[in-house]
Amino acid sequence: MRVLLSYLVHLFTISGVLLSFLALLASIEQNLELVFFYLALALFVDGVDGSMARMVDVKRHTPNINGENLDNIIDYLNYVFVPVFVIYWVDFVPSGMEIVAAFIILTVSCYTFANSKIKTSDFYFSGFPALWNIVILYFYILDTEPFLNFLIICFLAILTFIPIKYLHPFRVKRFRFLSLAILFIWMVTTVLMLYFKGLSENVIQAAFILWTISNIYFIVLTIIRTFRKEEFS
């Protein structure tokens, strides 16, 4: 029974490949709301499959399958490859800079996924963790100018190599409840701004304010954890 459950967990992880393909198709049609929907589902799969794998002990019952390698392949597709295609295809950067932006992101992200020290001992990410799916979401919501987007891409590429500590809200125990609550607010307000634009202007403005505050929380936490020497798990 445990062997069957282990294979089912791997299949659940593999569903992220289908989601990345669907997101790619949606990006070709320039349907960004649908792109973000599929990438959000992939993010959900990535967020829970690890706990499921540990619960059924997949390493013991399916030793021939390296779940971590499988997870990294799918994460690269959903966090890097599809967002890069969106940046190229939807004109998020100035004309003529699309290939340069794609090359920068694909290259530094290879370093991120090959970096054996990407996670600190207290479960933070060290250096920008290649969350390009979130980056394109911000480009879309904030409607930033293409040249500014290109500068942001270059800046985040540099941050990949700087040991700034970024929160992993599901793994870091300190302030976990608060961080998950703030993350929930971020998710709800993001959904409101993306898919419920027909709501009253006051509701959308309130959602944007809460969304901004949630972002400030994670930025402040990143700054505090980077400059404090002691580790908190």
N, C-alpha and C positions, 0 to 999 in steps of 0.2 A: 504493500500500500504506500509506504514512504517513497519507494522508487517512482511509482506513478505520480505521486504528488510533486516530487522533485522535477520530473519532466514537465509537468503542467506549469510549474513556476517558471521554468526556462521558456516554455511557449508563451507565457504571459510577458516575459521580458522581450521575446522576439516580436511581439505585437508592436513594439516601438518602431520596427523597420517598416511595417505597413503604414503606420501613422506618418513616418517621415516621407514615404512615397506619396501619400495623399496630400501632405502639406506641400510637397514639390509641385504636384499637379495644380493645386489651388494657387500657388504662386505664379505659375505660368499664366493662369487666367487673371492674375493680379487681384485676386479675392483675398485681401489680407486678413479680413475678419475670420475667414475660414482657415487660413494658414495658422493664425494664432490659436484657433480652436484645436486643431490637430496637434500643434506643438504643446499646448497645455495638457492634452490627454497624454502625450508622450512624457511630459514632465511628471504627471501623476504616476504613470507606470514606473518611471525611474525612481520616484520617491518611495514607493511601497514594495517594490519587488525585492529589495535587499532584506527587508524585515521578513518577508515571506520566505526567502531563501534560507535565512538563519533559523526560522521557525521549524522548517521541515528538514534542515541540515542537508542541503543539496550537495555539499562537498563530500559528504560520506556516502550518500546514496546514488549520486551520479558523478563519480570521480573522473570519468572520461570527458566531462564538459567543464571548461573553465568559465564559470559565470562572470567573473570579473572582466575577462577579455571580451566576452559577449556584450556585457554592459557598456564597456568602453567604445566598442564599435558602434553600437546604437546611439550612445551619447554623442559621439562625434558627428553622426548624421544629423541628429536633431538639434544639437547645440551649436554646431559649426557649419556643416555643409549646406543644409537647407537655408539657414539665415544668410550665408554668403550668396547663395543664388538669389535670394530675395533682394539683397543689397544691389546686386548686379542688374537684376531684371526690372526692378521697380524704380530705378533712378534715385536711390537714397543718397548717392554721392554724385559729384559733378561729372558731366559727360567727359569721357577720356580717362577718368580715374577709377573706373569700375574694376578693371583687371588688377590695378595696383592695390586697391582696397582688398580684393579677393585674395591676392597673393599674400598680403600682410596677415590677414586673419587666418588663412589656412596654414601658414607657416608657423606662426606663434602658437596656434592651437595644437599643432603636432608636438611642440615642446611641452605644452601643458599636459597633454595626455600621456606623454612619455616620462614626465617628471615623477620620479618615485617619492619625492618629498613634497608633493602638492598638498598633502594633508599634514597639519601639525599634530603634535602629540595630544593636544586638547581639541582636536577635530575641527579646527578652522582650516579654510583654504589659504595657502600661502601664495600670494600673487593672484592677479585677476583670473578667475577660474573658467574662462572661455564661455561665459554665459551670453553668447551672441544672440540667442533667441530672445533674451530679455532686452538686449541692446536695441534690436530692431523694433521691439514693442515700444520702447521709449521714443525712438525716432518717429514712430507713427502717432503715438498719443500726443507728443509735444510738438509735432509737425515742424521739426527743426530744419534749417536750411541745409542743402546738400554739402556745401563746403564745410559747415560746422560739423556735420556728421563725419566727414572724412577726418577732420582734426580729432574728433572724439575717438574714432577708430585707431588712429595713430597713438593717441594718449593711452588708451586701454591696452594696446599692444605692448607699450613700454611697461605698463603696470604688471604685465604678465611676469616680468623678470624681477620685480621689486617685492620683497617679502612682507607686503601688507596683508593683514589677517582679515579674511572675509568670513562672515558667519555662515555656518551650516546649521540652519534652524532645527533640523531634526536630530542632529548628532550632539550638538553642544548642550550640556546639561544646565549650565548656569543661565538663568533667565529664560529657560526653554519655554515655560508656559507663556510668559509675556511675549517672547519672540514669535511663537506660533500664533498667538492672538493677533499681533500686529501683522503677521503674514496673512492671516485670514482676512483682516481688514483690507490689506493691499489687493488680495485676490478679488474680493467682492467689489471693491471700487473700480478695479480694472475691468471687470465684466460689465459693470454699469456703463462705463465710459465707452466700451467697445461695442456693446450689443443693445444698449437701451438708450440710444441717442434721442429717441422721441420723448423721453421724460422731460419734465419741466426744467427750465434753465437753472433754477435754484437747486434742484436735486443734483444735476450734473456738476454744478459748481461746488456743492458740498462734498460730492464724491471726489472731485479733484483735490480739494483741500485735505481730506482725510488720506487720500493717496499720497499726496506730497508729504504729509506728516509721517506716514509709515516709511517713506523713503528716507526721510531725515533720521528717523530712529536707527535704521540699519547703517547709515553713513556714520552717525555718531558712535555707534557700537564698534564699527570697524576702526575708527580713529582711536578710541579708548583702548581696544584690545591690541592694537599694533604697538602703541607706545608704553603699555604696561608690561613689565618684565615677567611677572609671575604668570603661571598658566592656570586656567580654570577649565575644567572639563564639564 
